[in-house]
Amino acid sequence: QLPHVESGGGLVQPGGSLRLSCATSGYTLDDYDIGWFRQAPGKERERVSCMRSSDGSTQYADSVKGRFTISKDIDVNTIYLQMNSLKPEDTAVYYCAVRCDPPFGSWGQGTQVTVSS
């Protein structure tokens, strides 16, 4: 499998929106849990959202609940994270994974999200 390729990050004002994309290769996404993670400077990587393959249920970190939505398009092997009502504390590098729980393999390059006025 090739590394995932995250994209869609950028600089946005507080209250704005972004949609992140994660292009995967070599996976049938319906067969795997999928997740988004983020790492802010000086902090550990944290899980933001997860979608379980078993039943399609979704989980979100309390800090993003009600603002972020995870989804996937199996036809193009892509995972998405819609982020609304962005806050400065959402600033981080965002990564995707074709699993929600450890162990994780290597990570992609991530995509930088900066929320600032």
N, C-alpha and C positions, 0 to 999 in steps of 0.2 A: 504494500500500500504506500502511496505517496503521502508526504506531509500535507496536512490541511492548509488551506490558504484563506486566512481571514481578511476581510476588507470592509469598508464602509465607515470607518472611524473618521474623526476630524474634530475641528473646533466648533463648539456650539454654545450659544448663550443659555444660561439657566432658564428652564422651562421649555427648551427646545426638544427636538426629536432627532433620532438617528435610527437607521436600520442597518445592522451588521449582517454580513453574509459570511458563510464558511463553506468553501468548496471542498468536498471530500472526493476521494477516488479509491475504488477498490472495496467499497462497502455497500451493502444493501441496507439502507438506513432503517428500514422497518425492522430489521433484525437486531438492532443495537439501541441501547440507551444513548441519548445525546445530551450534551451539556455545554453550557457557557460558563467561563470562569474569568476572573479578572485579578489583576495584581497592581496595586497602587505603589508608588515609591515608598520604600521602607517597610512595606507590609507583605505578609504572606499571600500567596495566591488563594483566592476564595471562590467557592462555587456560587454562581449567581442564579443559575436555572438548570433544570434537568427535565427531560421528557423520557418516561419509561417506555420501553418497547413492549412490555407485557400487556399494558392496557391503555397506553397513550396518556396516562396521567402526567401532570406537570407539577413541578415544585419550584418555589422561588425563595430566595433569601428574603428575610423580613424587610430588609432595607430597600428592596426593589419591588416588592409585592404590590400589585395594582398599577404599576407603571411599565413593567417590562413584560414582553410576551415572546416565548420561544415557539418556533415552528420549523417545519421542514418541507421540502419539495423533493420527493423521492425520484421524480422524473429527471431532475437535474442534479441529484445527489448533493443538495445544498441545505444547510441549516441556517436559520435566521434568528436574529434577536431584535425585535422591535423595542426601542427604548423611547419612552415618552416622559414628559415632565422632568427632564434631566436636572440634576443637582450638581453643584461643584464636587460633592463627595463621590460622585460617580466617575470622576476622573481616574483613569487607569488604562492599562493595556489589557485588552480583552482577547481571550483565547477560546477556541472551541475544542471539543473532544468527542470521540465516538464511544463514550462511556461517561458515567456520572461519578463512579467511585474508584478509589485506587485499586490496583496500581495503574499509573498512567505511563504511557510510553513517552516518546519525545513530543515536544510541543511545536506548533507552528510559530511563525514570527509574531503573531498577534496583530492587533490593530489598535492604534492609540485613540482613545476618546478623551478629549479635554473639554470640560464644561467651565466656562469662564465668561465674565462680562468684559 
